[in-house]
Amino acid sequence: MIEIVDLKIKYGDLRLRKIDPSLRSFKVNAHKSDIHLSLDYEGSYLLNIAAVAPPQIQYPIGERKKAKINIEEEGDLKKIEISWLSDDKETGAPLFFNAEEGNLYMKIK
């Protein structure tokens, strides 16, 4: 079983249809690439996004008791932290995205 994922992408699209919530670490470094991410509604995730000159970032807000979103902006840098936890979990799969000049689309299904 894969526990750690570290991806680098330039000038393309990355479509992630399912990410196992039991991963220890999931990292994506993207340059001028669009990322499309689908997460399981029942899963628990800790998302950490750092984007430079992001044209568009879409993320779920949802109706979860344990959903928290923190956004910081400094110039062209935007940092977003999303804690999306199921009711019986205290932590989730850590997902890290570093994006430069690309769109990031997330949905919960």
For each residue, the residues with C-beta under 8 A, 3 or more apart:
1:
2: 5 20 23
3: 22 23 24 25
4: 23 24 25 26
5: 2 23 25 26 27
6: 25 27
7: 14 27 28 29
8: 28 29 30
9: 12 14 28 29 30 31 33 35
10: 30 31 32 33
11: 31 32 33
12: 9 33
13: 33 34 35 36
14: 7 9 28 30 33 34 35 36
15: 36
16: 19 35 36 37 38
17: 38
18: 38 40
19: 16 23 26 37 39 40 43 45 93 95
20: 2 23 93
21: 40 43 44 45 92 93
22: 3 93
23: 2 3 4 5 19 20 26 93 94
24: 3 4 93 94
25: 3 4 5 6 94 96
26: 4 5 19 23 93 94 95 96
27: 5 6 7 96 97 98
28: 7 8 9 14 35 96 97 98 99
29: 7 8 9 98
30: 8 9 10 14 33 35 97 98 99 100 102
31: 9 10 11 99 100 101 102
32: 10 11 100 101 102
33: 9 10 11 12 13 14 30 99 102
34: 13 14 102 103 104 105
35: 9 13 14 16 28 30 97 99 102 103 104 105
36: 13 14 15 16 105
37: 16 19 104 105 106 107
38: 16 17 18 106 107 108 109
39: 19 43 45 60 84 106 107 108 109
40: 18 19 21 43 108 109
41: 62 108 109
42: 86
43: 19 21 39 40 84 86 92 93
44: 21 84 85 86 89 91 92 93
45: 19 21 39 82 84 85 92 93 95
46: 81 82 83 84 91 92 93 94 95
47: 59 80 81 82 83 84 95 97 106
48: 79 80 81 94 95 96 97
49: 57 59 78 79 80 81 82 96 97 99 104
50: 77 78 79 97 98 99
51: 54 57 77 78 79 80 97 98 99 100 102 104
52: 76 77 78 99 100 101
53: 76 100 101
54: 51 57 78 99 101 102 103 104
55: 101 102 103
56: 103 104 105
57: 49 51 54 78 80 103 104
58: 104 105 106 107
59: 47 49 69 80 82 104 106
60: 39 84 106 107 108
61: 67 69
62: 41 67 84 108
63: 67
64: 67 84 85 86 87
65: 87
66: 83 84 85 86 87 89
67: 61 62 63 64 82 83 84 85
68: 81 82 83
69: 59 61 80 81 82 83
70: 80 81 82
71: 78 79 80 81
72: 78 79 80
73: 77 78 79
74: 77
75:
76: 52 53
77: 50 51 52 73 74
78: 49 50 51 52 54 57 71 72 73
79: 48 49 50 51 71 72 73
80: 47 48 49 51 57 59 69 70 71 72
81: 46 47 48 49 68 69 70 71
82: 45 46 47 49 59 67 68 69 70
83: 46 47 66 67 68 69 92
84: 39 43 44 45 46 47 60 62 64 66 67 92 108
85: 44 45 64 66 67 89 90 91 92
86: 42 43 44 64 66 89
87: 64 65 66
88:
89: 44 66 85 86 92
90: 85
91: 44 46 85
92: 21 43 44 45 46 83 84 85 89
93: 19 20 21 22 23 24 26 43 44 45 46
94: 23 24 25 26 46 48
95: 19 26 45 46 47 48
96: 25 26 27 28 48 49
97: 27 28 30 35 47 48 49 50 51 104
98: 27 28 29 30 50 51
99: 28 30 31 33 35 49 50 51 52 54 102 104
100: 30 31 32 51 52 53
101: 31 32 52 53 54 55
102: 30 31 32 33 34 35 51 54 55 99
103: 34 35 54 55 56 57
104: 34 35 37 49 51 54 56 57 58 59 97 99
105: 34 35 36 37 56 58
106: 37 38 39 47 58 59 60
107: 37 38 39 58 60
108: 38 39 40 41 60 62 84
109: 38 39 40 41
